[in-house]
Amino acid sequence: MSSSESTIRVDRFVSNLRAFRYREVMMAVATLSVIAGAIVFFPGRENVSAGIQSDVSIGLLAAFVLVAIVAGIVKGMIGFGYALITTPIFASVIDPTFAVVVLAIPPWMINMFQIGETDTGLEFVREEWLLVALAVAGTVLGVAFLAEFSTGPIVPFLIGLIIFGYVVFQFVQNFVTVEEAHHPIALGTAGFLEGFLLAVANLGPLLPVYFHTFERDAERYIGGLSMVLGTVFTIRLVQMALFTDLLTTYRLWLGSVIAVVTIVGLLLGTYLRRLEVDEDLFNWFVVGLLFLISLNIFRNTVPALFF
């Protein structure tokens, strides 16, 4: 797969932004929003780590930053994987609900950025309106569920099983592709479950897995995922801020800071994606990444469930 342009023209970007071109405006709004959040909600130097828990050091926060940058590179390259990488790692050290809330902000920024970068707009919404609508419904239900109940390790464990099963399926079938075979109801169901699982556990492999099987156009694949996920994370943040006590100012600040450093990885991953990439190599990378993610989820959930 390849893209028509593998270089970043800063002068062209600025010119298009001043002309209020859709792509550049979306990318700038996404980036500037988290930068503003990191500045406006800064809790003071003495409270930088106080809002997490007492045993989280500055060194551990630096490790979180590194993980976020790596996850941003992966997201920029293949269109998903940010939450799947960061959430199990963060939740193994800090409170899982805290991690789910904080890690809703960087994916919002990333997906809004990629909506602009891939030039995905209302045409996708018109074509896949059922997918978007059901993803929103699943998100609303999931946020309400998260506010009332603690899911523990069972939901991430089940998600790990789904990912692992898909990896085995693709490996056995030698990266099967079913071109133009997706059904609106099946796709909508995947979207509903994607929204619910992202809201409850910040882990949503179903839609990426579905698109990876049925959609091989890299720009549509990544742009479509970004449109759905961007909508899902927008609904999540608004609902958590207005109708629950989950999104505190400290969590909003920390999520914004993580999103700001993620921009570095996102830009690097976007550049790598625009280079010409062999499709077989891309498939091995996606499935290999999913395999490692499933192992990491099992590492964090199996001991808590069975030992």
Secondary structure, DSSP 8 states (H G I E B T S, - for coil): ---S--S--HHHHHHHHHTT-HHHHHHHHHHHHHHHHHHHT---GGGTTTTT-TT--HHHHHHHHHHHHHHHHHHHHHS--HHHHHHHHHHTTS-HHHHHHHTTHHHHHHHHHHHHHTT--HHHHHHTHHHHHHHHHHHHHHHHHHHH---TTHHHHHHHHHHHHHHHHHHHTTS---TT---HHHHHHHHHHHHHHHHHHS---HHHHHHHHH---HHHHHHHHHHHHHHHHHHHHHHHHHHSS---HHHHHHHHHHHHHHHHHHHHHHHHHHS---HHHHHHHHHHHHHHHHHHHHHHHHHHHH-
